[in-house]
Amino acid sequence: MPAGPPLSWRPQQSAGPASLRPGGTAATRADPVQLRLELLKDQPRARKVMETVVQIVEWNRQRDGRGLGLAYSDAFGTH
């Protein structure tokens, strides 16, 4: 019998819409970082994770022909 994955796959919850980029969403023109920070307002540890990632990747730096995606999940109680 072939070995399969130890757990079945299931989609993860994320903080906000799945497809956001620097400069805002097409629908809301909201800043994706600020949107997620607002969604995480009651979760200080999660906010710190997001703020640290934004700083490390230099979120606001212009990238010619490239974009960044941003998502957050605290599945299984981890960050």
N, C-alpha and C positions, 0 to 999 in steps of 0.2 A: 504494500500500500504506500503511495507517495506521501511524503511528509508535507503537511500544509502549515499555514501560519498558526502560531499558538493561540491567537485570539482572532475573532472575526473583526473585520474592518468596520468602522462606523464613522460618520462625519463628525467633525469637532465643532463646537460652538465657537464663534469668534466675536470680537467686540466691533460690531458695525458691519457695513456692507463689505462684501468679499473683494471688490475691485476698486481700490482707491489709489491715487497717485499724488505726488506733490503738486500743489496748486488747486486742489479741490476735486470734488466729484462732479461728474457731468450734470447730475440731477440737482444737487444742492449748492455746489460751489463752496462747500464747507472744507476747511483744512482737515485732511484726514488724521493728522496727529492730534489736533485739538478735539476732533470728534471722538476719537478713541479715549483720550484723557478724560473727556466729559463722561463717557460711558463707564469709565473706571473710577469715577469720583469717590466711590465708597470702598475702594480697594487700594489702599496705599502701596502695598507691595507690588501689585500689578502696574500701578502708575509709575513706580520707580523703574521697573523693568522696561516699560515703554520709553520713558525719558532717557534711560541709559542707551538703549538701542538707537534712538533717534540721534543722540550725540555721537555714538561710535560710527554710524554710517554717514554722518554729515548730511542729514536729510534735506536741508535746503540748498545744498551745492548743486549748481547746474550740471547736467549730464547731457552731452550731445548725443542724440539718437538713442538714449537709454532712459529707462524709468525705474522707479523703485515701487515695490509693493509692500504693504504693511498689514499684518494680521496679528492677532493675539489669541492665545488659547490657554486656559488653565486646567486642561484635562487632567483628571486623576490627581488633582490637588497640587500640581507642580507648576512652576513658572519658567 
